[in-house]
Amino acid sequence: MDRRRRWRLHRRRGVSPIIGTILLLGLTIVAGVILWSFRIALPPSPPNVSFHITSGGSNPVWGDPTDCQPTGHWTYPLPSSQYPWWISGTWGNDWLNQCYPPQVSGNFSLLNTSEIIISSASPLNIPLSDIGFDFICNNATSSGGTTVLLSGTLAAMTWFPGSSSSPAPNAPKLGYCGDFNAGNYGGGAFGTLYNRLGMFIPIRQNVSSLEAGDTFLLYIHNGGWPMDYQCVDPDLYGCFLNNGNPILDDDDYHGAPPWCFTTPGACTIHLTYLGNPQEILATIPVYSLAPPTGF
């Protein structure tokens, strides 16, 4: 074999490994791109919320103006010069100016309360619209099963007279606790706003995410009834005075029912994260929110 033929064979064998290396490198890069494109998407972690509970408080009942009287001293029943209150009289004018939403400057009845206070939340931007509040009554009917007294988001339960002009369009309304119709005198079940049971009070107004210090105020119906100050006029339909004194509240009912505090497990509050993934943040036995005394 002459010298030129040997040189050509040597050159051909030297070029082949270089081409093979380039092809292998190209396949490695393509495989890396494919592996990178097929990364597994892990599900997001649910948020964490911690809270503490304070009991034994007392707060005005802002559920409706019938639990309010104008400031000053009044003798009941009202003198004839004061009624009918919706036509004339200082009492009626003051009631409209001090007790009718959004005003809250009048003397509203006081009712026992407990508070569910947010201590911390992670992450820090959990929307209030993504946190559901459910008040469940367990096995409270004659046939057993559960009923829902209240269900809504925290964002929809921040209104009370004086905080804004009107409740949210999706503000929840009271339903049943067992066979008890919580809205019986206020328009029937699901016809009475949530704030006769409780309300969510953000530590800062106009903030749409959960913050430490945000509080759900729950009325506790243990020890007396709110006074119905609208029943002070003997000419008012359905108003019956007790020896000349204002009667106990007969047109509505405020607070968690008393049997929630006499039977452990009778009533439960669920705080639920409604985002993805949906997760129960807290299960709170209502029995633990107030001492079972004074019913």
C-alpha positions in Angstrom: 0.0 0.0 0.0 1.5 3.3 -0.9 2.0 6.2 1.4 -0.9 8.4 0.2 -3.5 5.6 0.7 -2.3 5.0 4.3 -2.7 8.7 5.0 -6.2 8.8 3.7 -7.3 5.8 5.9 -5.7 7.4 8.9 -7.5 10.7 8.4 -10.9 8.9 8.0 -10.4 7.0 11.2 -9.5 10.2 13.1 -12.6 12.1 11.9 -15.1 9.5 12.9 -14.6 9.8 16.7 -15.0 13.5 16.5 -18.4 13.2 14.7 -19.5 10.6 17.3 -18.6 12.9 20.1 -20.6 15.7 18.6 -23.6 13.5 18.1 -23.5 12.2 21.7 -23.2 15.7 23.1 -26.2 16.7 21.0 -28.3 13.8 22.3 -27.3 14.6 25.9 -28.5 18.2 25.5 -31.8 17.1 24.0 -32.3 14.6 26.8 -31.6 17.3 29.4 -34.2 19.6 27.9 -36.7 16.8 27.9 -36.0 15.9 31.5 -36.3 19.6 32.5 -39.6 20.0 30.7 -41.1 17.0 32.6 -40.5 18.4 36.1 -43.2 17.1 38.5 -45.4 20.0 39.8 -45.9 19.5 43.6 -49.2 20.6 45.0 -49.2 23.9 47.0 -49.1 23.6 50.7 -52.2 24.7 52.6 -51.9 27.8 54.8 -51.5 27.7 58.6 -53.5 29.8 60.9 -53.2 29.9 64.7 -55.7 31.6 67.1 -56.6 32.0 70.7 -60.0 32.4 72.4 -61.1 34.9 75.0 -64.4 34.4 76.8 -66.5 36.4 79.3 -66.7 39.6 77.3 -69.7 41.9 76.6 -70.5 43.8 73.5 -73.4 45.8 72.0 -75.9 43.8 70.0 -75.8 45.4 66.6 -78.1 42.9 65.0 -80.9 45.4 64.4 -82.3 48.7 65.7 -84.9 47.0 67.9 -82.1 46.4 70.4 -81.4 50.1 70.8 -82.9 53.0 72.6 -82.0 56.7 72.2 -79.6 58.2 74.7 -81.1 60.0 77.6 -83.7 59.1 80.2 -87.0 57.7 79.1 -90.1 56.5 81.0 -91.9 53.5 79.6 -94.5 53.3 78.3 -93.8 56.5 76.4 -96.2 59.3 77.1 -98.8 60.0 74.5 -96.8 63.0 73.1 -94.1 60.5 72.0 -96.2 58.0 70.0 -96.8 56.9 67.5 -93.1 57.3 67.3 -92.8 57.0 63.5 -94.9 60.1 63.0 -93.8 62.5 65.8 -91.9 62.6 69.1 -88.4 63.1 70.2 -87.9 59.4 71.0 -88.7 58.4 67.5 -86.6 61.0 65.9 -83.6 60.2 68.1 -84.1 56.5 67.5 -83.9 57.0 63.8 -80.8 59.1 64.1 -79.0 57.0 66.7 -80.1 53.4 66.2 -81.0 52.9 62.6 -78.1 51.7 60.4 -75.5 52.9 59.8 -75.8 54.8 63.1 -74.6 53.1 66.3 -74.5 56.0 68.8 -77.6 54.9 70.8 -77.8 52.6 73.8 -77.7 49.1 72.3 -78.3 46.1 74.4 -75.3 44.2 75.7 -74.8 40.5 75.3 -72.1 38.1 76.5 -69.5 37.4 73.9 -66.5 35.2 73.2 -63.7 36.1 70.7 -61.8 34.0 68.3 -58.6 36.1 67.7 -56.1 35.3 64.9 -52.6 35.0 66.4 -50.7 34.4 63.1 -51.2 33.3 59.5 -48.8 31.8 57.0 -48.5 32.9 54.2 -49.3 36.5 55.0 -51.6 37.2 52.1 -54.4 34.7 52.6 -57.6 36.5 51.2 -60.5 36.8 53.6 -62.7 35.6 50.7 -60.8 32.3 50.8 -61.6 31.5 54.4 -65.0 30.0 55.2 -66.8 30.1 58.5 -69.4 27.4 59.3 -71.4 27.0 62.4 -72.6 23.4 62.5 -75.2 21.9 64.9 -74.5 18.2 65.3 -77.3 15.6 65.8 -79.5 18.4 67.0 -82.8 17.2 65.4 -85.1 14.5 66.5 -83.9 12.4 63.6 -80.3 13.2 64.1 -78.0 14.5 61.4 -76.6 18.0 61.2 -77.9 21.5 60.4 -76.1 24.6 59.4 -76.8 27.7 61.5 -74.4 30.0 59.5 -72.1 29.5 56.5 -70.1 32.2 54.7 -66.7 33.7 54.1 -65.0 36.0 56.5 -64.9 38.7 53.8 -68.7 38.7 53.7 -69.2 39.1 57.5 -67.3 42.3 58.3 -70.3 44.6 58.3 -72.1 45.9 61.3 -74.0 49.2 61.6 -71.4 52.0 61.7 -68.7 50.2 59.8 -70.2 50.8 56.4 -73.5 51.7 54.8 -74.6 48.2 53.9 -73.6 44.5 54.2 -71.8 42.7 51.4 -74.0 41.4 48.6 -73.1 37.8 49.6 -73.5 38.4 53.3 -74.7 35.0 54.8 -78.0 34.7 56.7 -79.0 32.5 59.7 -80.5 29.1 59.1 -81.3 26.3 61.6 -79.6 24.9 64.6 -81.4 21.6 64.9 -85.1 22.3 64.9 -84.5 25.9 66.0 -85.2 28.5 63.3 -82.7 31.3 64.2 -84.5 33.7 61.8 -88.0 32.9 62.8 -89.0 36.4 63.8 -86.8 38.2 61.4 -88.0 36.9 58.1 -87.6 33.1 58.6 -84.6 30.9 58.2 -82.0 32.4 55.8 -83.8 35.7 56.0 -81.9 37.2 58.9 -78.3 38.5 58.6 -75.4 36.8 60.3 -74.7 39.6 62.7 -77.2 38.4 65.3 -74.9 35.5 65.8 -71.5 37.1 65.3 -69.3 39.0 63.0 -65.8 39.2 61.7 -63.9 42.4 62.8 -60.6 43.0 61.0 -57.9 44.8 63.0 -57.6 47.2 60.1 -60.5 48.2 57.9 -60.4 47.9 54.1 -57.7 45.1 54.3 -58.7 42.1 52.2 -56.2 39.5 53.7 -56.0 37.8 57.1 -53.9 39.5 59.7 -52.8 38.9 63.3 -55.4 40.5 65.6 -58.4 39.9 63.3 -61.3 38.8 65.5 -64.5 36.8 65.1 -66.9 38.1 67.7 -69.5 35.4 68.7 -72.5 36.4 70.8 -73.2 33.9 73.7 -76.8 33.5 74.7 -76.3 32.6 78.3 -77.9 34.9 80.9 -80.8 37.1 79.9 -82.2 38.3 76.7 -81.4 41.5 74.8 -84.1 44.1 75.5 -86.5 45.0 72.6 -86.6 48.7 73.0 -88.9 49.2 70.1 -91.7 47.7 72.1 -92.3 50.8 74.2 -95.3 52.1 72.4 -98.6 50.5 73.4 -100.1 51.4 70.0 -97.4 49.6 68.1 -98.7 46.4 66.6 -97.6 43.2 68.4 -96.1 45.2 71.3 -97.2 44.1 74.7 -95.9 45.8 77.8 -95.2 44.0 81.1 -96.7 46.2 83.8 -95.6 49.3 81.9 -92.0 48.0 81.3 -90.3 47.1 78.1 -90.7 43.4 77.4 -87.9 40.9 76.7 -86.8 40.6 73.1 -89.6 38.8 71.2 -88.8 39.7 67.6 -85.4 38.1 67.1 -82.8 35.9 68.8 -79.2 36.8 69.2 -76.2 34.5 69.9 -75.3 30.9 69.8 -78.2 28.8 71.3 -77.6 27.8 75.0 -77.6 24.1 74.4 -74.4 24.5 72.4 -72.8 25.1 75.9 -74.6 22.4 77.8 -73.7 19.4 75.6 -70.1 18.8 74.5 -70.0 18.3 70.7 -73.5 19.7 70.1 -72.2 22.6 68.0 -68.9 23.1 66.1 -67.3 25.9 64.2 -65.2 25.1 61.2 -62.7 27.5 59.6 -61.9 26.3 56.1 -59.4 27.4 53.5 -61.4 27.4 50.3 -58.4 27.7 47.9 -56.3 24.9 46.4 -56.0 22.6 48.2 -59.1 23.1 50.3 -58.2 22.4 53.9 -59.9 22.7 57.3 -57.8 25.2 59.2 -59.5 24.8 62.6 -62.3 22.8 64.3 -63.6 24.7 67.3 -66.1 23.0 69.8 -68.5 25.8 70.7 -68.9 24.2 74.1 -65.4 25.4 74.9 -66.2 29.1 74.1 -68.1 29.9 77.2 -68.6 28.4 80.7 -71.9 26.4 80.8 -73.5 28.6 83.5 -76.2 31.1 83.8 -78.6 29.8 81.2 
